[in-house]
Structures are given as structure tokens and as C-alpha cells.
């Protein structure tokens, strides 16, 4: 994987150098701040949550399955 893909935000799809990484998936600083600042009953919050679930959850489940073979 090249650096461009590593810096691509899972929410907005833009390439950024700053932000957070959750299980190898990037959320840019702008999206992070928007998520922190929005109310949980808004469509924005639901959209962010769906992006995180879609991109991070399968990655976590896959890693847990792969490591469970060694337990």
C-alpha cells in the first residue's frame, strides 16, 4: 500500500497528513473535529458512524479471526 492510500480519510476520501488512525484506517483531522462537534441525533453523526463501521469493523474482525488461530 502506498502512502497516498494510507493518508486517505475513510469519511471524506480526501488525502491528509494529519488525523487519527484506527486499526490502520485514517480519519482526517477535519472529519475528526466534525464528529466530535456534532450531536448524536444528526444525520452527520449517523454518516460518520456508518463510515467507521464499514471501514474499521471488518478490519478488526479479520484481525481477531486471524490471531485466534494462534491462541
C-alpha positions in Angstrom: 0.0 0.0 0.0 1.4 3.4 -0.9 1.4 6.5 1.3 -1.5 8.1 -0.6 -3.8 5.3 0.4 -2.6 5.4 4.0 -3.4 9.1 4.2 -6.9 8.8 2.6 -9.7 9.6 5.1 -12.4 6.9 5.4 -15.0 9.5 5.9 -14.4 12.2 3.3 -12.0 10.3 1.0 -9.5 13.2 0.8 -5.8 12.8 1.3 -4.5 14.4 4.5 -1.3 14.2 6.5 -3.0 14.8 9.9 -5.7 12.9 11.8 -6.1 9.7 13.7 -5.6 6.1 12.7 -7.9 3.4 14.0 -6.8 -0.2 13.1 -4.9 1.1 10.2 -7.7 3.3 8.9 -7.3 7.0 8.7 -9.8 9.7 9.8 -8.6 13.2 8.9 -8.4 16.0 11.5 -11.3 17.8 9.8 -13.6 14.8 10.0 -12.5 14.0 13.5 -13.3 17.5 14.7 -16.7 17.4 12.8 -17.5 14.1 14.5 -16.5 15.4 18.0 -18.6 18.6 17.5 -21.8 17.1 16.1 -24.8 15.9 18.1 -25.5 12.2 18.1 -29.0 12.6 16.8 -28.0 14.2 13.5 -27.6 12.7 10.0 -23.9 13.8 10.1 -23.2 11.7 13.1 -25.0 8.7 11.6 -23.0 9.1 8.4 -19.7 9.3 10.3 -20.7 6.2 12.3 -21.6 4.2 9.2 -18.2 5.1 7.6 -16.4 4.0 10.7 -18.4 0.8 10.9 -18.0 0.0 7.2 -14.2 0.6 7.2 -12.9 -0.3 10.6 -15.2 -3.1 11.9 -14.4 -5.7 9.2 -10.7 -4.9 9.6 -10.9 -5.6 13.4 -12.9 -8.7 12.9 -10.5 -10.1 10.3 -7.5 -9.4 12.6 -9.3 -11.1 15.6 -10.1 -14.1 13.5 -6.5 -14.4 12.2 -5.0 -14.1 15.7 -7.5 -16.5 17.2 -5.8 -19.4 15.3 -2.7 -18.9 17.5 -4.5 -18.8 20.8 
